[in-house]
Amino acid sequence: MQQGVSVPFRAGDSGYHTFRIPAIVATSERTLLAFAEGRRNSPGDAGNIDILLRRSTDGGRTWEPLRLVADNGVDTAGNPSPVVAATGRIVLLSTGNGAAASERDIRLGAVPGPAGRRVFVQHSDDDGLTWSPQAEITAAVKRADWRWYATGPGHALRLQHGPHAGRLLVPANHSVAPPAGSPDHGTEDTCYSGHAFFSDDDGISWRLGFVEESPDIAVNPNESTAAELPDGRVYFNARNQSDGPAHRVDAYSSDGGRTLDRPYHRQDSICTPVVQGSLLQLSTEDTLLYSAPGDPVRRAVMTIRCSHDRGGTWQAGLTLSKLPAAYSDLVELEPGRIGILYETGESGPYERIEFRTIPADFARRS
């Protein structure tokens, strides 16, 4: 199977210690925009972290120099979640926090005020060449009692079908404190929870969609991804942060992400390490793709799985490599050809972010 391979981000480039958290979209001009966090001083999740971009106008064969999209000084800017509006505007959602604020401390409630997790939006009207300043939307999409918060990571959606066509929909997650009177009250919260937020005016204003705060600690939706199915429903698939078996959790929405048809539940046909994944609905056939490490325990063996029943069950599709691998994002380049942007390396999964183009015929129903 013919695959094109390039490396838009490599650890150490441009003074960044590590690049992580890939996201990719194809613009209305068919330019590829590959985003990543540039972690300045260490591979850690907190500290001086910027959002960076590389553009490709030749389908990912070559990439323009790094562009700085979001820089919060010494603080953290991350979790890029891009989407292309119907006008061609590229809208980028992201989150940020103080440089010294670890995820654990935020979940403990030990980081009040602006040093905690905040949510931002910015846009480009020239195919990703320049970007507006970040505008904060925290008050519109984050409830006051939520602690941790993350957009995506990975691309967001523009809905194509039905009464909500044009809606920009962002899968996300959050955490809350344990309830008063519980054994865990006053300590770190016991679970993550899923939600989504959306815009019906191309990213000018935003509102919360569904919010699920499940009491079942075995179903613990963390980093999430979504795809619009041919019947107009939205399928959500999330990292399960529980201490139980390493299976994903999933859910459906029939009203454009405003509510869920049923709560998240365990997806038994995907066994995976606790890690982010990406979804992509092919435009020319009723096939849904999911990318993530294929090893059930380690972050390794990047694999694209297929579903021919709209997320009900999943089958093995294509193994890209046996190397260490972690986060990924999928994009459709044209009918019959896809791209994947993913973390990988020989000694560990965070040495580079690689881009591959792949014919989609591996995903056809046999």
N, C-alpha and C positions, 0 to 999 in steps of 0.2 A: 504494500500500500504506500503510495507516494505521499510523503510528508515534507513540508518545508519547516525548517527550524531556525529561529533567531533568538537573540538574548537581549531584550531591551534594558534589563536591570541586572547589574552584577555587584555583589558586595565589594565595598571599597571605592566604587566609582564616585567621582566628584566630591570626595571627602565624607561620604556617608558610610557608616560602618556596615549597615545591613539594609536591604530593601525587603519589605514584606507587604502582605495584604493586597494582592493584585485585583484589579477591576478593569474591564474593557468594554467599549461600545464601538459600533460602526456608525459614523455620522450619515446624514442625508447625502453628503458628497462622497460617501464610501471611504472616508478617511478612518483609520483605526486610531483610537485614543486609548493608550494603555496607562493606567494610573497605578501608583504604589505609594506606600509610606516609605519615606527616606528617614531611617533611624540614625541620627547623627553620631552618637557616641557608643552605642551598644546595641545588641539585638533585642533588648527588653521592650516591653509593651508601653512603658512610660518614659518620659524624659523629653529631650529636644527632638521632636518628630515633625516632619513636613510632609505635605502631599505633593507628589511630583507626577509629571506627565511626559510621555514620549509619543509623538505622532508618527504614523506611517501612511504614506500615500501610495504605496505599491503592494498592499495586501499583507504587510508584515515581513517583507523580505529585508527591508532596511528601516531604520528609525532615525528621526531627527533628534537633535540634542535635547537633553533634559530641560524641561520647563518647570518652574516653581509655581504651583497653583495656590497653595495655602501654607502660610508660615505664621505660627503663633509665637514667634520669638523663641524663647527657651522652652515654651510649653508644648503640649502634644496636640497635633492636628492629625486625624486619621480616620479610618473606616470609610474610605471613599466609596460612594455609591452613585454612579453616573446614570443618566437616562437622556434620551434624545426626544424632545417634544415634537409635536406635529409641525411646528413652524421651522424646525431645524435647529432651534436653540438647544444647546447641550446644558443640562441642569445637573449640578453636582451637589449631593447631600454629603455631610460629614459630621463627625463629632470631635470634641476636644476637651481637654482638662488641664489642670496645672501639672507642671513637670514632675513634681514630687508626689503626685497623687496616684498610688497604685490601685489596680482594680480591687484588690482585697480591702484596702482602706476605704474606698468609695462604697463598697458593699457593706462595710461595717457601719457606715454613717459617720465616719470620722473626717470626712472632707466636705464641709458645708460651703454654700455660696458658690461664687464663680470658679473656684478651683475644682469643683465637681464636674460631672459630665454635662456638656452643653451641645446643642445641635445647630448646624449652620447650613445655609444654602448659598450657592453662587452659580453664575452662568457664563456661557460664552456664546456670542452671536457671530463669530468668525471662524467656525470650524475648529475651535480649540486653540487658536493662536494666542488669544488674550482672554483674560477672565475678570469678571467683576469682583469687587471685594466681598468677603464673607458677610452675610446678613444672618443674624441670630434668630432662630425660630423656636428656641427651647420652650417658651411659654405656650406655644400653640400645640406642641406635640409631645411634651413630657409632663406628666402629672407631678404635683408637688411632693408626693411621698415616694416617688421612684428614686432609686439610688444609682445603680449602674444603668447604662444606656448605650446601645450600639446600633448604628445603621448598617444593614447588610451583615457582613461586607460582601461586595460583589455588585453587579449592575442592578439597578431598579428597573421597573416596567413602565411602558406606555401601553395602556390597554387598547385593543384593536376592535373589539366586537361589542355589540349590544348597547344598552343605554349609557354605559360609562366609557364608551370609546373616547380616547384622548386623555383619560385620567392618568396622571403620574402616580405610581403606587410604589411605596418603599417598604420592604419587609424589615423588621427591626426587633429588638428585644430589650428587656429592662429587668431590674430586680427591685424588690420591696423588702422592708424589714419584716421579720417574723411578727405575727400578731401579738398584741399585749396578752399576757397570761400564758403564752406558750413557753415550753422549756428553753426555747432558743431566743426568747425576747432579750434584747440588749446585746446580742452577739451578731455574728455575720449571718446574713439571710440564708435560708435553706435552699432556695431554688431561683432559677431564672424564669422569665415568663415571656411569651411572644406577643407582639402587637404589629400593627402596620399603620402608616399614615399616608395621606394622599393630597394631591392638588388637582383641581378641576379648571385651573386657569394658567396652565403651563409654568407652574412654580412660583407664582406671585404670592399666593396664600396657601396655607396648609392646615389640615385638621386630622385628628386621630381617627383611625378606622377601628377594627376589632381590637379588643384587649382581652387576653386570656391570662388569668392568674389561677392556674390549676392547683388544687390541693394535693394532687397525686405527685409525690416527689420522684416517682419513677418516670414521669413524663415531664421533662425539664427543658423546654425549648430555648436554646441559646442562639447563636449566630444562624440566621435564616436566609433562605433564597426562595424565589417564587417564579412561576411561569404561568402565562395565560393559555388555557387549553382551547382547542378548536370550538368547543361548545360554549365558550365565554366564561366558564368558571376559572378561578385562580387557584392554582395548586401551590401550597406552601410546604417546604421541606426544611427541617431544622436540625442542627446539632443537638444531641440529647446529652445534657450535662449531668445526668444522674449517675449514681455510683453503680448502677446495675449493668447489664449486658450492653455492649457497644452497638446499639441499633439507632437508626435515625427515627425522628418523629415527624408526622405530616398531618395536614388538614386541608380543607377546601373552603372556598368562599364563592357563593353564587351572586353576590351583590357588589362585586368590584372591590372586595377587601373591607367593606364596612362591618360585616359580621362573618363569623365562621359557621358553616353548615353543621359542624360537630367539632368538639374540642380536639386538639392535637392528640394523636395516639401513636403507639410504637409501630414502625414500619419494619416488619420482620424479614423482608426480603433484601434489606441492606444491612450488612454487618460491617462495621467500620470502626477505626479508632475515633476518639472524641476529637472532632475536627470540623472545620467549615467545608461546605460543598457548594456546587453551582448547578443550576437548572437551565435548560434551553429547550423550548418547543420548536421543532423544525417547522418551517413555513409551508412546505409542499407535501407533507405527509403527517399522519397522525402518530408521530413518534416523539417521545419525550426523552431527553438526555439528562444524565446526572454525572458530574465529575467529582472525584475525591480519591484519596488513597484507597487502594484495593486490599492492602494488608489489614486483617481485622484487628490488629493490636498496635502496630507501628505506623508512624507517618511515612509510608513508603508505597511504591508500586502505583503510580498515578493511573487511574482507570476511568473510562467512560462507560457507564451502564446505560441500558435502554429500557424503556417501558412502552408497551404497545397497548396498554389498557389505562392510560391517562393517570399513571402514578399508583395504580392499585398494586401491581407487582413489578419487580425489576429483575432483569437478566444481565449477565455479563455481556459486555460489548467489545471493548477494545482496551488492551493494556498498552500504555505508551512507553513505559520504562519500568525496570525493577529497582531503580534508584530511590533513595529517600525523596519524599515529596510531601507537600502539605496543602496549603490553600490554592484555590484555582478559580477561574472565571471563564465561562463559555460565551462565544459570540458566533452568530451566523454571518458568514462572509458573502455568500450568494447561495441560491438554491443548489443543494448538493455538496456544499463545502462549508466546513466550520473551522473555527479557531479556538485554541485554548491557551490561556495565559496562566502559568502555574509555577509555584515555588519548588525548587529541586536543587540537587547537588550530589557530588560523589560521596562526600563524608558526612553530610547533613543536609536537611531540606531547605536551608536558608542561604545557600551560597549564591544563588542567582534566581531570577524570574525569567523563565523561558517561554517563548511563544511558538506554537506549532499550528500549521494549517493541515487539515485532514479531510479527505473525501468522506462524505457522510454515508456511503453505501454500506459500511459495516453495520449500520443501525437498521437496515431493512429487515422486515419480518421474514424469517426463513420458512 
